[in-house]
Amino acid sequence: MPSLSYIHRFEPGAKAGAAPLLLLHGTGGNESDLLEIGRQVAPGSALLSPRGNVIEHGMPRFFRRFAEGVFDLEDVARRTHELADFITAAATQYGFDAGQLTALGYSNGANIAASLLLLRPEVLTRAVLLRPMVVLQPERVPDLAGKRICLSSGRLDPIVPVDHPPRLAALLRQAGAQVDLQWLETGHQLTGADLSLAHTFLARA
């Protein structure tokens, strides 16, 4: 049986029928970073928030990179499967409905969430990807039919190349997902507009 191999926090849901939320922080974050955001955008949902297992210059991440925007693709795949196995184990441990799990990821967390959709699509039903990049191209396009995904990108983002969000959206649509790509007049940092978008997206059935 997979183990709970990530340092993490879990908050039980307070609202019957609310979809559980997987919170995935950005580089240098931890398991507490997105909890308040999770409470705001998905009131009453169970919250599962792991800390990335990779350390880069003292900062937690979810997978290795060689430089800014240059990723260790073998490690991306390995860590994606590791995280998927953790999610499966956590659902059993805490008793939340894994079949309704939604991811909310920021930056590096958005990238590992996108990798979950591409390599282990069974673990997520929806995703909010905040400032995502194209990290990998799967050998086989998965079946994402019925899955809804919201991408929120900054037009002034100095980290994410401007072509990456539409490329990622196209890849996810090719796999059958319903994708909503939103552009905000901001940089890489999160804004209130991101939280409003996430709340509206998650409130839709």
ChimeraX attribute file (.defattr): number of C-alpha atoms within 10 A of each C-alpha:
attribute: neighborCount
match mode: 1-to-1
recipient: residues
	/A:1	7
	/A:2	12
	/A:3	13
	/A:4	16
	/A:5	16
	/A:6	17
	/A:7	12
	/A:8	16
	/A:9	15
	/A:10	18
	/A:11	16
	/A:12	14
	/A:13	18
	/A:14	11
	/A:15	12
	/A:16	9
	/A:17	11
	/A:18	18
	/A:19	25
	/A:20	25
	/A:21	30
	/A:22	25
	/A:23	29
	/A:24	32
	/A:25	28
	/A:26	24
	/A:27	19
	/A:28	16
	/A:29	18
	/A:30	20
	/A:31	20
	/A:32	16
	/A:33	16
	/A:34	21
	/A:35	20
	/A:36	10
	/A:37	15
	/A:38	24
	/A:39	15
	/A:40	15
	/A:41	21
	/A:42	23
	/A:43	17
	/A:44	19
	/A:45	23
	/A:46	25
	/A:47	26
	/A:48	25
	/A:49	26
	/A:50	24
	/A:51	24
	/A:52	27
	/A:53	18
	/A:54	17
	/A:55	14
	/A:56	14
	/A:57	7
	/A:58	8
	/A:59	14
	/A:60	21
	/A:61	23
	/A:62	27
	/A:63	25
	/A:64	19
	/A:65	16
	/A:66	8
	/A:67	8
	/A:68	8
	/A:69	13
	/A:70	10
	/A:71	15
	/A:72	15
	/A:73	15
	/A:74	12
	/A:75	15
	/A:76	21
	/A:77	20
	/A:78	11
	/A:79	21
	/A:80	23
	/A:81	16
	/A:82	16
	/A:83	24
	/A:84	20
	/A:85	18
	/A:86	19
	/A:87	24
	/A:88	16
	/A:89	18
	/A:90	21
	/A:91	16
	/A:92	12
	/A:93	11
	/A:94	13
	/A:95	10
	/A:96	20
	/A:97	14
	/A:98	20
	/A:99	13
	/A:100	15
	/A:101	23
	/A:102	24
	/A:103	28
	/A:104	26
	/A:105	24
	/A:106	26
	/A:107	23
	/A:108	26
	/A:109	27
	/A:110	26
	/A:111	25
	/A:112	30
	/A:113	32
	/A:114	27
	/A:115	22
	/A:116	22
	/A:117	26
	/A:118	24
	/A:119	21
	/A:120	18
	/A:121	18
	/A:122	16
	/A:123	20
	/A:124	23
	/A:125	21
	/A:126	27
	/A:127	26
	/A:128	27
	/A:129	29
	/A:130	27
	/A:131	28
	/A:132	29
	/A:133	25
	/A:134	19
	/A:135	19
	/A:136	18
	/A:137	13
	/A:138	12
	/A:139	8
	/A:140	9
	/A:141	14
	/A:142	19
	/A:143	16
	/A:144	22
	/A:145	14
	/A:146	11
	/A:147	20
	/A:148	21
	/A:149	26
	/A:150	21
	/A:151	23
	/A:152	23
	/A:153	29
	/A:154	24
	/A:155	16
	/A:156	15
	/A:157	16
	/A:158	11
	/A:159	15
	/A:160	21
	/A:161	14
	/A:162	15
	/A:163	10
	/A:164	16
	/A:165	23
	/A:166	16
	/A:167	13
	/A:168	21
	/A:169	21
	/A:170	15
	/A:171	19
	/A:172	24
	/A:173	18
	/A:174	15
	/A:175	18
	/A:176	17
	/A:177	22
	/A:178	17
	/A:179	19
	/A:180	14
	/A:181	15
	/A:182	16
	/A:183	14
	/A:184	14
	/A:185	11
	/A:186	15
	/A:187	16
	/A:188	18
	/A:189	13
	/A:190	16
	/A:191	13
	/A:192	8
	/A:193	13
	/A:194	23
	/A:195	17
	/A:196	13
	/A:197	17
	/A:198	24
	/A:199	18
	/A:200	12
	/A:201	19
	/A:202	23
	/A:203	13
	/A:204	6
	/A:205	5
